[in-house]
Amino acid sequence: MTTSEQSRTHRLRLMSGRDPDEQHRALTRLELLYDLTFVVAFGQASGQFAHLLAEGHYSAGLIGFGFATFGICWAWINFSWFARHNGHADLLRERVDGRTGQ
């Protein structure tokens, strides 16, 4: 293998799941940031829903809130599943909390 081939493939590694029995397995700051982001998103969606209900736009409010809730839940579930099974993007994690993955 040439040097240029090695430089292109050195980052490739098999993606494997995290050990569910890992000791001291806790939430990271990045996970907490994502959770806070989703809390704010739900707050915004429910605020808009309340405004539409107050103005008498029941169907538009319910449909809009339903779509927003679906999108937020979809993103939250996918991020949570990926983070729990595969860890985080190590570069981003290093920038946020200074720790590296395994």
C-alpha positions in Angstrom: 0.0 0.0 0.0 1.4 3.4 -0.9 1.6 6.4 1.4 -1.3 8.2 -0.3 -3.5 5.1 0.0 -2.6 4.8 3.7 -3.5 8.4 4.3 -6.9 8.0 2.8 -7.8 4.8 4.6 -6.2 5.3 8.0 -9.5 6.8 9.4 -11.7 3.9 8.2 -12.7 1.6 11.0 -15.6 -0.8 11.6 -18.5 0.9 13.4 -19.4 -1.2 16.4 -21.8 -0.7 19.2 -20.9 0.6 22.7 -20.7 -1.9 25.5 -24.0 -1.6 27.4 -22.2 -2.9 30.6 -19.6 -0.2 30.4 -18.8 1.2 33.9 -19.6 4.8 34.7 -21.6 5.2 31.5 -23.2 8.6 31.8 -24.5 11.3 29.6 -22.1 13.7 28.1 -22.4 17.4 27.7 -23.2 16.9 24.0 -26.1 14.6 24.8 -27.4 17.1 27.4 -27.1 19.9 24.8 -29.1 17.9 22.3 -31.7 17.2 25.0 -32.0 20.9 25.8 -32.3 21.7 22.1 -35.2 19.3 21.8 -36.9 20.8 24.9 -36.7 24.2 23.3 -38.1 22.9 20.0 -41.1 21.3 21.8 -41.6 24.6 23.7 -41.6 26.6 20.4 -44.0 24.1 18.7 -46.4 24.2 21.7 -46.2 28.0 21.8 -47.2 28.2 18.2 -49.9 25.7 18.7 -51.3 27.7 21.6 -51.3 30.9 19.5 -53.1 29.2 16.6 -55.7 27.8 19.0 -56.3 31.2 20.5 -56.9 32.6 17.1 -59.4 29.9 16.3 -57.3 28.0 13.7 -57.8 24.6 15.3 -57.1 22.4 12.3 -54.0 24.3 11.2 -52.7 24.3 14.7 -53.2 20.6 15.3 -51.7 19.7 11.9 -48.7 22.0 12.4 -48.1 20.7 15.9 -48.4 17.1 14.7 -45.8 17.6 12.0 -43.5 19.5 14.3 -43.8 16.8 17.0 -43.2 14.0 14.5 -40.1 15.8 13.2 -38.7 16.5 16.6 -39.3 13.0 17.9 -37.8 11.5 14.7 -34.6 13.5 15.2 -34.4 12.9 18.9 -34.9 9.1 18.6 -32.4 8.8 15.8 -29.7 10.8 17.6 -30.3 9.0 20.9 -30.1 5.6 19.2 -27.0 6.4 17.3 -25.2 8.1 20.2 -26.0 5.2 22.6 -24.9 2.5 20.1 -22.0 4.1 18.3 -20.8 7.0 20.5 -20.5 10.5 19.2 -18.5 12.1 16.5 -15.1 12.2 18.3 -14.0 15.5 16.8 -17.1 17.3 18.0 -17.0 15.6 21.3 -13.4 16.6 21.9 -14.3 20.2 21.2 -17.3 20.2 23.6 -16.1 18.3 26.6 -12.4 17.6 25.9 -12.8 13.8 26.1 -12.2 11.3 23.3 -14.2 8.2 22.5 -12.9 4.7 22.6 
